[in-house]
Amino acid sequence: MFKPTIAQKGPYGVDVEAGKKYAWCACGRSSKQPICDGSHKGSAFLPTVFQAEETKTVYLCGCKRTGNPPFCDGSHAGLD
């Protein structure tokens, strides 16, 4: 299995709106991090689509190693 590119070693704070859908970049290649821009095409990766339940700031994984996609779970703390 291929590992995604680490976009950054920390989360992205993103303001989301209740009811709106978002596509989190799982491959790490998007130029619009942490949101998917289609750069995964031709790879084994697909974005993780989620719908915001409420309007607030969420913290999306930047290292692409989270066990709770698309949200940061602190996995970046163990990276070299």
C-alpha positions in Angstrom: 0.0 0.0 0.0 1.2 3.5 -0.9 1.6 6.2 1.8 0.1 9.6 1.1 2.3 12.7 0.9 2.6 14.6 4.2 1.2 18.0 3.4 2.2 19.4 6.8 3.0 18.0 10.2 0.0 19.4 12.0 -3.7 20.0 11.5 -5.4 22.6 9.3 -8.0 24.7 11.1 -11.0 25.1 8.7 -14.2 27.0 9.2 -17.1 24.8 8.0 -20.7 25.6 7.5 -23.6 23.4 8.8 -25.0 21.3 6.0 -22.2 21.9 3.6 -20.2 19.0 2.1 -16.4 19.1 2.0 -13.8 16.8 0.4 -10.7 16.3 2.4 -7.5 15.5 0.5 -6.3 12.1 1.5 -3.4 11.9 -0.9 -1.5 15.0 0.2 -1.0 16.3 -3.3 -3.7 19.0 -3.4 -2.6 22.6 -3.9 -5.7 23.6 -1.9 -4.8 21.8 1.3 -6.6 20.3 3.1 -9.4 20.4 0.5 -9.2 18.1 -2.5 -8.4 19.6 -5.9 -8.4 16.4 -7.9 -4.7 15.8 -7.7 -5.3 12.2 -6.6 -6.4 11.2 -10.1 -4.3 8.3 -11.3 -3.4 7.3 -7.8 -4.9 4.8 -5.3 -6.3 7.6 -3.2 -9.8 9.1 -3.0 -10.9 12.1 -1.0 -12.9 11.7 2.2 -16.2 13.5 1.8 -18.0 14.8 4.9 -20.9 17.0 5.7 -20.5 19.6 8.5 -23.0 19.1 11.2 -22.6 22.6 12.6 -20.9 25.8 11.7 -17.6 25.9 13.5 -13.8 25.4 13.2 -12.7 21.9 12.7 -9.1 20.6 12.6 -8.4 18.5 9.5 -5.4 16.2 9.3 -2.4 17.6 7.5 -0.1 14.6 7.8 -2.6 12.3 6.2 -1.9 9.5 8.8 -4.9 10.1 11.0 -6.9 7.1 12.3 -10.1 9.3 12.2 -10.2 10.8 8.7 -10.6 13.6 7.9 -10.0 14.9 11.5 -6.6 15.3 13.2 -6.0 12.7 15.9 -2.5 13.7 16.8 -0.7 11.2 14.6 1.6 13.9 13.3 3.3 13.8 16.8 4.9 10.5 15.9 6.3 11.5 12.5 10.1 11.9 12.0 
